[in-house]
């Protein structure tokens, strides 16, 4: 039976809001820890953290959207680095102005995302598998193009970090509010259905895959450009760390790995937790491998939290009486 927008699931918001309140408390505690660890450089560190959260948040928001559509885009890190690397290459070798060069990088990775989404939708294959392989191809291409070196970008005057932070907030929270519209949620999350996982899911599920992967690629490209402009260099070998941080933040924020279900400000809070934790450990002089380990642990915590949110939502739905189907008139006697 095809689900129409009018019959789209309500997807209870209260469990997610409760979880987000817990995340907000954790954010406050981490902010206090950040001030305690780096009291002398708290002001400058805060500005740098805001810029860092903005770029990382855009990548995580893209991934969270792809999770909502049931088409997780594991190529976001590779696409983010590709956008910055393409822009840096045009600036360094073709002497393009910075902003047009970075815009080209964003357009290229968005088109690549649309192609990956079409492949996923047409073949009706799991998005995580298609995007994982595509991300590897993109990473190899970027490394070959950049010569596996960090390329400085003479950017001159770049947009302040607060611009990317505000853009991240608007896109993440605004998109989450829009997702509460039943017609939107039903149209782009049709892949979350019961049945045989190997079946051909049809055009409605394919629409979600195309939209999810394309939009997430666009946001990843913007996030990669924001990072490149912030550090005035492209970092072609950072794809895996970007993807890890984005997945950890999205899952920690409550985006369901099963698709469709998510909260409002969860991704924002998840990004803040991941970035604050990483910043504190860097300030303490902890090795990068330990920082990556902590990010992985946060990812697992996000998976566990998502499982609990799913179970709570299903339990509440099971306890809600459903309306009886309308009575059918008896067939006339022949």
C-alpha positions in Angstrom: 0.0 0.0 0.0 1.4 3.4 -1.0 1.6 5.8 1.9 0.2 9.3 1.1 1.2 12.5 2.8 -2.1 12.6 4.6 -1.3 9.2 6.2 2.3 10.0 6.9 3.5 8.8 10.4 3.3 11.4 13.1 6.9 10.6 14.4 6.7 11.7 18.0 8.9 14.7 18.7 8.9 14.6 22.6 11.5 11.8 23.0 13.9 13.7 20.7 13.3 16.9 22.6 14.0 15.2 25.9 17.3 13.8 24.5 18.2 17.2 23.1 17.7 18.7 26.6 20.3 16.1 27.9 22.6 17.1 25.0 22.2 20.8 25.9 23.3 20.1 29.5 26.4 18.2 28.2 27.2 21.2 25.9 27.1 23.5 28.9 29.4 21.3 30.9 31.8 21.1 28.0 31.8 24.9 27.6 32.8 25.2 31.3 35.5 22.6 30.7 36.8 24.5 27.7 37.0 27.8 29.8 38.8 25.9 32.6 41.3 24.2 30.2 42.1 27.4 28.3 41.3 30.4 30.5 43.9 32.7 29.0 42.8 32.2 25.4 39.1 31.6 25.9 38.0 34.6 23.8 40.2 33.9 20.8 39.5 30.2 21.2 35.8 30.8 21.2 36.0 32.6 17.9 38.0 29.9 16.4 35.6 27.3 17.8 32.6 29.1 16.3 34.3 29.1 12.9 35.2 25.4 13.3 31.6 24.5 14.3 30.3 26.3 11.3 32.2 24.4 8.7 31.9 21.0 10.5 28.3 21.7 11.2 27.4 22.2 7.5 29.0 18.8 6.7 27.1 17.1 9.6 23.8 18.7 8.6 24.2 17.3 5.1 24.8 13.9 6.5 21.9 14.2 8.9 19.6 15.1 6.0 20.7 12.1 4.1 19.9 10.0 7.2 16.4 11.5 7.4 15.8 10.5 3.7 17.1 6.9 4.5 20.1 7.4 2.1 23.1 7.9 4.4 25.9 9.7 2.4 29.2 8.4 3.6 31.0 10.4 1.0 30.4 13.8 2.7 34.0 14.0 4.0 35.5 13.2 0.6 33.2 15.6 -1.2 34.0 18.4 1.4 37.7 18.0 0.7 37.1 17.8 -3.0 35.3 21.2 -3.0 38.1 22.9 -1.2 40.8 21.2 -3.3 39.1 22.1 -6.6 38.8 25.7 -5.5 42.5 25.8 -4.3 43.6 24.2 -7.6 41.9 26.9 -9.7 43.3 29.7 -7.5 46.9 28.3 -7.6 47.1 27.2 -11.2 44.6 29.3 -13.1 44.8 32.4 -11.0 41.0 32.4 -10.5 39.5 34.8 -7.9 38.9 32.9 -4.7 35.1 33.0 -4.4 34.3 32.0 -8.0 36.9 29.2 -7.7 35.3 27.9 -4.5 31.8 28.2 -6.1 33.0 25.9 -8.9 34.2 23.4 -6.3 30.8 23.4 -4.7 29.0 23.0 -8.0 31.2 20.1 -9.0 30.6 18.1 -5.8 26.9 18.9 -6.0 26.7 17.4 -9.5 28.7 14.5 -8.3 26.3 14.0 -5.5 23.4 14.1 -7.9 25.0 11.4 -10.0 25.6 9.2 -7.0 22.0 9.7 -5.9 20.7 8.7 -9.3 22.9 5.6 -9.3 21.5 4.7 -5.9 17.9 5.4 -6.9 18.0 3.7 -10.3 19.8 0.6 -9.1 17.7 0.6 -5.8 20.9 -0.2 -3.8 21.8 0.7 -0.2 23.0 4.3 -0.2 25.7 3.6 2.4 27.4 1.1 0.0 27.2 3.3 -3.1 28.4 6.4 -1.3 31.2 4.6 0.5 32.6 3.4 -2.8 32.0 6.7 -4.4 33.8 8.5 -1.5 36.8 6.3 -2.0 37.0 7.2 -5.7 36.6 10.9 -4.9 39.4 10.8 -2.3 41.8 9.1 -4.7 41.0 11.7 -7.4 41.6 14.5 -5.0 44.9 13.1 -3.8 46.0 12.6 -7.4 45.0 16.2 -8.3 46.6 17.8 -5.3 49.8 15.7 -5.2 48.9 14.6 -1.7 50.1 18.0 -0.3 48.4 20.7 1.6 48.0 23.6 -0.9 48.0 27.2 0.6 45.2 29.4 -0.7 45.9 33.2 -0.9 42.4 34.2 0.1 42.9 37.8 1.1 39.8 38.7 3.1 37.5 35.7 3.8 34.0 35.7 5.3 34.2 35.7 9.2 33.7 32.4 10.9 30.4 33.6 12.4 28.9 33.7 8.9 29.3 30.0 8.5 28.1 29.3 12.1 24.9 31.3 11.5 24.4 29.6 8.1 24.8 26.2 9.9 22.2 27.1 12.5 19.7 28.3 9.9 20.1 25.3 7.6 20.1 22.7 10.4 17.2 24.0 12.6 15.2 25.5 9.6 15.5 22.2 7.8 14.5 20.2 10.8 11.4 22.4 11.2 10.5 21.9 7.5 11.0 18.2 7.9 8.1 18.2 10.5 5.7 18.9 7.6 4.0 15.5 6.9 4.0 15.9 3.1 7.8 16.6 3.1 8.6 13.8 5.4 6.5 11.3 3.5 7.8 12.3 0.1 11.5 12.0 0.9 11.6 9.1 3.3 9.7 6.5 1.4 12.6 4.1 1.8 11.6 3.5 5.4 9.2 0.6 4.8 8.8 -2.9 6.0 9.4 -5.8 3.7 12.1 -7.5 1.7 15.3 -5.3 1.8 16.5 -6.6 -1.6 13.4 -5.6 -3.5 13.2 -2.8 -6.1 12.0 0.0 -3.9 10.4 2.1 -6.7 10.6 5.7 -7.7 9.4 7.2 -4.4 12.3 5.7 -2.4 14.6 6.7 -5.3 13.4 10.3 -5.0 14.5 10.3 -1.4 17.9 8.9 -2.3 18.5 11.5 -5.0 17.4 14.4 -2.8 19.2 13.2 0.2 22.6 12.5 -1.4 22.4 15.6 -3.7 21.6 18.1 -0.9 24.0 16.5 1.6 26.7 16.8 -1.1 25.9 20.4 -1.6 26.1 21.1 2.2 29.4 19.1 2.4 30.8 21.2 -0.4 29.9 24.4 1.3 31.4 23.1 4.6 34.6 22.1 2.8 34.9 25.6 1.3 34.2 27.2 4.6 37.1 25.1 6.2 39.4 25.9 3.3 38.8 29.7 3.6 39.2 29.5 7.4 42.6 27.8 7.4 43.7 29.4 4.0 44.7 25.9 2.7 43.1 22.8 1.3 43.5 19.6 3.2 43.1 16.7 0.8 43.8 13.9 3.3 41.2 14.8 5.9 38.2 13.1 4.3 37.9 10.2 6.8 38.1 12.5 9.8 35.4 14.8 8.4 33.1 11.8 7.8 33.7 10.4 11.2 33.0 13.7 13.0 29.8 14.2 10.8 28.5 10.7 11.5 29.2 11.0 15.2 27.4 14.4 15.4 24.4 13.4 13.4 23.8 10.1 15.3 24.5 11.8 18.7 21.9 14.4 17.7 19.2 11.7 17.3 19.0 11.2 13.6 17.8 7.6 13.1 19.9 5.2 11.1 16.6 3.7 9.9 15.5 7.0 8.3 12.9 9.7 8.7 13.0 10.2 12.5 15.0 13.0 14.0 14.6 16.0 16.3 15.0 19.8 15.8 18.3 21.0 17.3 19.9 17.6 17.7 22.5 18.0 15.0 23.5 21.5 16.3 24.0 20.1 19.8 25.8 17.0 18.4 28.3 19.1 16.4 28.9 21.3 19.5 29.7 18.3 21.6 32.0 16.7 19.1 33.9 19.9 18.4 34.1 21.0 22.0 35.4 17.5 23.0 38.0 17.6 20.2 39.1 21.1 21.1 39.5 20.3 24.8 41.6 17.3 24.1 43.8 19.2 21.7 44.2 21.9 24.4 45.3 19.2 26.8 47.9 18.0 24.4 46.3 14.6 23.8 47.5 12.8 20.7 45.3 12.9 17.6 44.7 9.2 17.6 43.1 9.5 21.1 40.9 12.3 19.9 39.7 10.2 16.9 39.0 7.4 19.4 36.9 9.7 21.5 34.9 10.7 18.4 34.3 7.1 17.6 33.1 6.5 21.1 30.6 9.4 20.7 29.4 7.8 17.5 28.7 4.5 19.3 26.9 6.5 22.0 24.8 8.1 19.3 23.9 4.7 17.9 22.8 3.5 21.3 20.8 6.7 21.9 19.1 6.3 18.5 18.2 2.7 19.4 16.6 3.9 22.6 14.7 6.7 20.9 13.4 4.2 18.3 12.2 1.8 21.1 10.6 4.6 23.1 8.8 5.9 20.0 7.6 2.5 19.0 6.4 1.8 22.5 4.4 5.0 22.6 2.9 4.2 19.2 1.9 0.7 20.4 0.1 2.2 23.3 -1.9 4.6 21.3 -5.3 3.2 20.1 -5.7 3.3 16.4 -9.0 4.4 14.8 -11.2 1.6 13.5 -11.4 1.3 9.8 -14.6 2.6 8.2 -17.3 0.0 7.9 -18.0 -1.3 4.5 -21.5 -1.6 3.1 -22.5 -5.2 2.3 -22.5 -6.2 -1.3 -25.9 -6.3 -2.9 -27.4 -9.7 -3.3 -27.4 -11.1 -6.8 
